[in-house]
Amino acid sequence: SELQSLAQNGQELTLSTTKPGMDSHNQMYSTRFTSATDRLRDVETGTNEEPLSGVPTLPIATLNICIMVVGTHGDVLPFCGLALEMQKLGHRVRIATHASHRHIVVTKGIEFFPMAGDPKMLSAWMVETGGSIWGEATHPKLIPEKTKMVLDIMKSTWPAATKPDPEDSEAQPFLADAIISNPPSIGHVHVAEALGVPCHIMFPQPWYYGTKEFPHPMAGLEYVQGRRSNMQSYGIFETLMWSNFSGEINQWRTRTLKIPRIYAYANSTNLVVSAKLPFSAMWSPAFVPKPDDWPDQCEVVGTFVVDQKKSFDVTPFAETEKWLLAGPKPIFIGFGSMVIQDTSRLEEIIKTAAH
């Protein structure tokens, strides 16, 4: 798979975070981080080209990695594939996500931690507001309840990276050495700063890093390539997010995380970009290649998958399987766990597109 290829190639990533205790919270430090497989290959083959004088090259120690995922089943499952690959490299990996996803995670042999939030409600709100910030503005009655849930999710990222699973009596202590997260957790970069550990953002949609190729998915703009407004939409979204949540974020930073407040000025509201945190776009480059105006720390890495064929009973779908095998491979169009309000209209759109 593309994920395995990425891991086995031992690509060098730039992992950046803010450094606790610095005079200015916006001073960032970066560390070069070579994957464990690359180091192990050097040790086994003796091919390390720049060994330290008199010191043997050693593999990087195994890490405690916390993967934070906010979303539905379709958001969590790809990260299960990533976690399983990292486990093969010797790392201890935990997936922290909503309590309703516990079964999905633990049945695959992956550690779990329950984060706040209801994925069904988040999905329903997304559909009701049209998945845009302007749609949310036209549904003011939803804002208080959604704001509370978003902040609860953010605050739960701290124990997700530092505490044992409260529902598992045999859970071992846990302290993250590295954090992987999708954007909606919000707390990822702040927790990484508090712990002084690397943070890597992964998502199957563009986020944080602007491009002229397409707008921010929450911007509510038409997908027209090459527009300056596409690039601007990313900064506008982060600024609006900061204006809504900055008070709660700073209170959480000072009282719980014990790190300095953030004072907004030009570009400071997008901490991920300011810190040059790596962003992995979880779609195939054959589908949408990396935009030319994305920086080096952004990569299109392909989809993450979990092979579930061994545990899936196809008997009830024998006729469908026979039909699939009888002719050319069809094109599948799916919508994950999204709540669709007008299914008839959606069906017509799909049929029109197919013809």
C-alpha positions in Angstrom: 0.0 0.0 0.0 1.0 3.6 -0.3 1.2 3.9 3.5 3.6 1.0 3.7 5.7 2.5 1.0 5.9 5.7 2.9 6.9 4.0 6.1 9.4 1.6 4.5 11.1 4.3 2.4 12.1 5.9 5.7 11.4 9.4 4.5 12.8 12.2 6.6 10.1 14.5 8.0 10.4 17.9 9.7 8.5 17.8 12.9 8.1 21.1 14.7 6.5 22.4 17.8 6.8 25.3 20.2 9.3 25.0 23.0 8.1 25.3 26.6 9.6 27.9 28.7 10.8 30.2 25.9 10.4 33.9 26.4 8.1 34.2 23.3 5.5 31.6 22.7 5.8 32.1 19.0 9.5 31.1 18.9 9.6 27.7 17.3 12.1 24.9 17.3 12.4 22.1 14.8 14.0 18.7 14.9 14.9 16.5 12.1 13.4 13.1 12.6 14.3 10.0 10.6 11.9 7.1 10.6 12.8 4.0 12.7 12.9 1.8 9.6 15.5 3.9 8.0 17.7 3.8 11.0 17.2 0.0 11.4 18.1 -0.6 7.8 21.3 1.4 8.2 22.2 -0.7 11.2 21.4 -4.0 9.5 23.2 -3.3 6.2 25.9 -1.0 7.4 25.0 1.6 4.8 24.9 4.7 7.0 27.0 7.2 4.9 27.7 9.6 7.8 28.4 7.7 11.0 29.6 9.6 14.0 33.3 9.1 14.6 33.8 6.1 16.9 30.1 5.8 17.7 27.9 3.1 16.2 24.6 4.1 14.6 21.7 3.0 16.8 18.0 2.7 15.9 15.6 5.3 17.3 14.0 4.1 20.5 10.4 3.0 20.2 7.9 5.8 20.9 4.6 6.3 22.6 2.5 7.7 19.8 -0.9 9.3 20.4 -3.2 9.5 17.4 -6.1 12.0 18.0 -9.1 11.6 15.7 -12.3 13.6 15.8 -15.1 12.4 13.5 -17.1 9.4 12.3 -16.3 5.7 11.7 -14.9 6.8 8.3 -12.4 9.2 10.0 -11.2 6.6 12.6 -10.7 3.5 10.4 -7.9 4.9 8.2 -5.9 5.8 11.3 -6.4 2.2 12.5 -4.4 1.2 9.4 -1.7 3.7 10.3 -1.6 2.6 13.9 -1.2 -1.1 12.9 1.7 -0.2 10.6 3.4 1.8 13.4 3.0 -1.1 15.8 4.9 -3.3 13.3 7.8 -0.9 13.6 7.8 -1.5 17.4 6.0 1.7 18.6 3.3 1.8 21.2 0.3 3.4 19.6 -2.9 4.7 21.1 -5.9 6.0 19.2 -7.8 8.7 21.1 -11.2 9.3 19.8 -14.9 9.4 20.8 -16.1 6.7 23.2 -18.5 5.3 20.7 -15.6 4.2 18.5 -13.9 2.0 21.2 -15.0 -1.2 19.6 -13.6 -0.2 16.2 -10.2 0.4 17.8 -9.7 -2.3 20.4 -10.9 -5.1 18.2 -7.9 -4.4 16.0 -5.5 -4.7 18.8 -4.9 -1.0 19.2 -4.9 0.9 22.5 -7.8 3.3 23.1 -8.5 6.5 25.0 -12.0 8.0 25.1 -12.2 11.7 24.0 -15.3 13.9 24.4 -17.8 14.6 21.6 -20.6 12.8 19.8 -19.7 12.0 16.2 -23.4 11.6 15.1 -24.2 15.1 16.4 -21.1 16.5 14.7 -22.1 14.9 11.4 -25.7 16.1 11.7 -24.6 19.6 12.4 -22.2 19.5 9.4 -25.1 18.5 7.1 -27.5 21.0 8.6 -25.2 23.9 8.1 -24.0 22.9 4.7 -20.4 22.3 6.0 -19.4 26.0 5.9 -18.8 28.8 8.3 -21.4 30.9 6.6 -24.0 28.1 7.0 -23.2 28.0 10.7 -23.8 31.7 10.9 -27.3 31.2 9.6 -28.1 28.6 12.3 -27.3 30.6 15.5 -29.4 28.2 17.7 -26.8 25.5 17.1 -23.8 27.6 18.1 -23.9 27.3 21.9 -24.2 23.5 22.0 -21.7 22.9 19.2 -19.2 25.4 20.9 -19.4 23.5 24.1 -18.8 20.1 22.4 -15.8 21.5 20.4 -14.2 22.9 23.6 -14.9 19.6 25.5 -13.1 17.7 22.7 -10.2 20.2 22.8 -9.8 19.8 26.6 -9.9 16.0 26.4 -6.8 16.0 24.2 -4.6 16.6 27.2 -5.6 13.4 29.2 -5.6 11.6 25.8 -1.8 12.2 25.6 -1.0 11.8 29.3 -3.4 9.5 31.1 -4.3 5.8 31.1 -7.6 4.7 29.7 -10.1 5.3 32.5 -12.4 2.5 31.3 -9.7 -0.2 31.3 -8.7 -1.5 34.8 -5.5 -3.0 33.3 -4.4 0.1 31.4 -0.8 1.0 31.7 0.5 4.6 32.2 0.9 6.6 29.0 2.8 9.7 28.1 3.0 10.7 24.4 6.4 11.1 22.7 4.7 12.2 19.5 1.3 13.3 18.5 -0.6 12.6 15.2 -3.9 14.3 14.8 -6.6 15.4 12.4 -7.5 19.1 12.6 -10.8 19.1 14.4 -9.3 18.0 17.7 -7.9 21.6 17.9 -5.8 20.8 21.0 -3.1 18.9 19.2 -0.6 21.7 18.7 -1.1 23.1 22.3 -0.7 19.7 23.9 2.5 19.1 21.8 3.8 22.4 23.0 3.1 21.6 26.6 4.8 18.2 26.3 7.6 19.5 24.1 7.0 16.7 21.5 6.6 16.6 17.7 3.1 17.0 16.2 2.0 15.8 12.7 -1.3 16.7 11.2 -3.1 14.2 8.9 -6.4 14.6 7.1 -8.2 13.6 3.9 -9.1 17.2 3.2 -6.8 20.3 2.8 -6.5 22.3 6.0 -4.3 25.0 7.5 -1.9 25.4 4.5 -3.4 27.6 1.9 -3.3 27.0 -1.8 -4.7 28.7 -5.0 -5.8 25.3 -6.3 -8.8 24.8 -4.0 -10.5 26.7 -1.1 -10.7 25.6 2.5 -13.4 22.9 2.7 -15.3 25.0 5.3 -15.2 28.2 3.2 -18.4 27.6 1.2 -16.7 28.7 -2.0 -17.1 27.1 -5.4 -14.1 24.9 -6.5 -12.5 27.1 -9.1 -8.7 26.6 -9.5 -6.2 29.4 -9.4 -8.2 32.0 -7.5 -6.5 34.2 -4.9 -9.6 33.8 -2.7 -8.9 30.1 -2.4 -5.6 30.9 -0.7 -7.2 33.6 1.5 -9.9 31.3 2.7 -7.6 29.3 4.9 -6.3 32.3 6.8 -9.9 33.7 7.2 -11.1 30.4 8.6 -8.3 30.2 11.2 -8.9 33.8 12.2 -12.6 33.2 12.7 -11.8 30.0 14.7 -9.4 32.0 16.9 -11.9 34.8 17.4 -14.5 32.3 18.6 -12.3 30.1 20.9 -9.2 32.2 21.8 -10.5 33.0 25.3 -11.2 29.4 26.2 -7.9 28.2 24.5 -5.8 30.7 26.5 -7.5 29.8 29.8 -6.9 26.1 29.1 -3.2 26.8 28.1 -2.5 28.7 31.3 -4.5 26.7 33.8 -4.2 23.2 32.6 -1.2 23.0 30.2 0.9 25.5 32.1 2.1 27.3 29.0 1.9 31.0 28.1 -1.1 32.7 26.6 -1.1 33.4 22.8 -1.5 37.1 21.8 -3.0 37.4 18.3 -1.2 39.4 15.6 -0.5 38.8 11.9 -0.3 35.1 11.1 -0.2 34.0 14.7 -3.8 32.6 14.7 -2.6 29.7 12.5 -0.2 28.0 14.9 0.3 25.0 12.6 1.6 27.1 9.8 3.7 29.3 12.1 5.3 26.2 13.6 5.7 24.6 10.1 4.1 21.4 11.4 4.1 18.6 8.8 0.8 18.0 7.1 0.0 14.7 5.3 -2.9 14.8 2.9 -4.6 11.4 3.0 -5.6 11.0 -0.6 -4.0 9.5 -3.7 -1.7 11.9 -5.6 -3.1 10.2 -8.7 -6.5 11.7 -7.7 -5.3 15.1 -6.7 -1.6 15.9 -6.8 0.2 18.1 -4.3 -0.4 21.7 -5.1 2.7 23.6 -6.4 2.3 26.3 -3.8 2.3 23.9 -0.8 5.5 24.0 1.3 7.9 21.1 1.7 6.4 20.0 5.0 3.1 19.2 3.2 2.8 15.9 1.3 0.1 13.9 -0.4 0.7 10.5 1.0 -2.1 8.3 -0.2 -5.0 6.6 1.5 -4.7 4.5 4.7 -6.5 1.2 4.6 -7.3 -1.7 7.0 -7.7 -5.1 5.4 -11.1 -6.4 6.8 -11.7 -9.1 4.2 -10.7 -11.9 6.6 -13.3 -11.0 9.2 -16.1 -10.0 6.8 -18.9 -12.5 6.0 -19.9 -12.0 2.4 -22.5 -14.8 2.4 -25.5 -12.4 2.6 -24.1 -10.6 -0.4 -23.5 -13.6 -2.7 -25.6 -12.2 -5.6 -23.9 -8.8 -5.4 -20.5 -10.4 -5.3 -21.4 -12.5 -8.3 -22.5 -9.4 -10.2 -19.3 -7.6 -9.3 -17.1 -10.4 -10.6 -19.1 -10.9 -13.8 -18.2 -7.7 -15.5 -15.9 -4.7 -15.5 -15.1 -3.1 -12.2 -17.8 -0.5 -11.3 -17.1 3.0 -9.9 -18.2 3.2 -6.3 -19.5 6.5 -4.9 -19.8 6.7 -1.1 -20.4 9.2 1.6 -19.1 7.6 4.7 -21.2 8.3 7.8 -22.7 11.6 6.6 -26.4 12.2 7.3 -28.0 13.0 3.9 -31.2 15.1 4.0 -32.4 14.8 0.4 -31.4 11.3 -0.8 -33.6 11.5 -4.0 -31.8 14.6 -5.2 -28.4 13.1 -4.4 -29.4 10.0 -6.4 -30.2 12.1 -9.4 -26.9 14.0 -9.2 -25.0 10.7 -9.1 -26.9 9.3 -12.1 -26.4 12.5 -14.1 -22.6 12.5 -13.3 -22.4 8.8 -14.3 -23.9 9.4 -17.7 
